[in-house]
């Protein structure tokens, strides 16, 4: 599944892009399910348990920023969480140990509109005592420099967990002016549809 070089790169940089994990038939099912969920946003006017909406959203012109826990409404996403290609990659990174699913979401990054996803570390949202936590991203479309790729600061998973608060309130983001972030070293995660990304929960992205 993963080469020795990919495993070493993950532990060194805190992230990897793995091509060709999700095949065309899977992608077709995932895209169709995504379109059905997005179409349902025409029935809502404000954020709810399923939808994070863009500021310009309306029933006449649905604009979805994020779909939360899509596996709860579309079974194909529950199947994806158990995909052997994904689980196999994670088991290799963690020396054959079992894999447990936590949460899922779809970040839409639709053309023509879209709020930014600020720099953050996932660890701030779900801190653990164990170190074998990672997020897996599935590319439903080709990801190029022109369509908002996720960027990761290599090696930042071995550094501190930075403050994600403003005026004492958790905001889920790091102040980009914080010294020592290394944002100038950030690299985009690029690939074709069907590739996956894996990044450590402490990696700045």
N, C-alpha and C positions, 0 to 999 in steps of 0.2 A: 504494500500500500504506500507507505512513506519510505523514501530512501534514507540511509544513514545521514546523508548531508542535510536533508530536510529536518530530521529530528534534531540534529545539532544546531541548525539555524534557528529553530523555534526556541530552544533553550538559551541561545545566545542573544537573539533579537527580540524574543517575546511574541513573535507572530510569524506566520507563513501563509502563502497562497498555494493551494493544491488544485491543479487543473483536473478536469474530466471526472469528477466524482459523481455528479448527478447527470444522468443521461437524458436524451431528448424526450423520451416518453414521460419521464418524471417532470421535466420542465414544462411540458404542455399541460399536465395536470395541475401543477403549482400555479402557472399563470392563469389558467381558467378559474381556479379557486380564488385567486387574488382579485380577479376582475369581478367575480360575484360579490365578494365582500365590499369592494370599493363601490359597486353599484348600490349597495344597501345604505351607503352614507347619504343618499338622497332622502332618506326617511328620518334623519336626525338633524338637529339644529345646533347641538353643543356636544362637547366631549362627553363620552360615557365609558363604560367598562371595555368597549371594543375599539372605539375610535378616538384618536387624537387628531383634531381638525386644524387646518390652517386658518389664520385670521380672516381670510376672504371667503371662507366656506359659506355656502347657502344650499338649500335644497335644490334650487334651480341649477346651481353650479357647484357640485360637490368637489371639495378639495381636502384630501386626506393626507395628513402628515405621517401618521403611524397607526398600524393595526396591532392591537395588543392581544396576545394569546390567541392567534388565529386557529390553533388546533382545537379550540373549544367550539368553533362553528363550522370548520371544514376538516373532515377526517384525514385528508391527504397530508395536512401539516402534522397531525399526530403520528402518521406513518413515517414522515420525514425525520421526526425526532428519534426514530429507531432505525434509520437507514444504516445498513451494515458498513457502507463506505465511510460514513462519518464516524460511527462508533469505532470502527477499526483504526482510523487515524488517531483518535483520542487514546485508545488503548495502547497504541505504540508509544505515544508521547509519555504515557504514565505507566510504562513497564508492565502492561497486561492487566492492570487493575480494572475493575468494573466502572461503568459510566452511568451517572445519574442525570436525568433531565431535570431542569429547574423551570425556566420560563422561556417564552419565545415572543418575538415581535417582528413586524415588517416595517422597515423604514422605507417610505415610498420614493422620496427624491424625484417627484414628478417634474416633467419639463414645464418651464414657464412660471413656476412658483415654487416656494419651498422655504421653510425656516431653517436656519443653520442648526447643526448639531454641534454644540460647543465642546471644547477639549475637556476630557474627563477620564477617570479610571473607573472601571466597573466595580472594583473592590469597594469603593465608597458607597455603593448601593447595596451590596450584600457581602460585608466582611466575614471572613471565615478564619478558623485556626489552621486549616490545611491549605496547602499551596497548589493543589492540582485543580484549579478552576480556570476555565477558558470559555470564551464565547466563540461560537461558530457562525459565520455568515455564509449564506448561499446566494450566489450571483444568479438571479433570474434573467438578467440581461447582460450583454457585454459591458464591462466596466472599463471606461477609458478616462484619460485626464479631463475630458470635457463633460462628464456627467456625474460629477460629485463623488469621486471615490473616497472611501475611508482612508485616512492617513494615520500612521502609527509612528511613534518615536522609538527607534530601535534601542533595545537595552533598558528602556525606562521601567520595565517590570522588575528590575533588580534594585530600583531606587525607592525613595520614600513614597508613601501615599500622601498626596497633596490635599490641602484644604478645599472643600467643595461647598463652602458657606459664604454668604454675604450678610453682614450685619447680624451674625449669629444664627441665621436661618439657612438650612440646607437648600442649595439651589441646583445641585447636580452638575456643577461645572467648575472648572478651575479658572481663576483669573489668568488670562493669557500673558499678563505682564509679570507673573510670579517668577522670580529668579530661579534658574536651575532647571527649567522645564525641558530645554533642548528642542524647542519647536522647530528651529531652523534645520534640524536633522530629520524631520518627519518625512516619511516615504509613503507614496500612494500605493494602495492595494489594487492592482490592475489584473484583469483576466477576462476570459470569455465565459459566456453563460454556461453554468454547470460546474464552474470552479467553486471552491469554498475557501474562506479565510478562517484561520484559527488564531485568536490572540489571547494572551494571558490576561487575567482579570485585573492585574496591576498596570498593564501597559497603557501609556497615555495615548489616546486616539481621539 
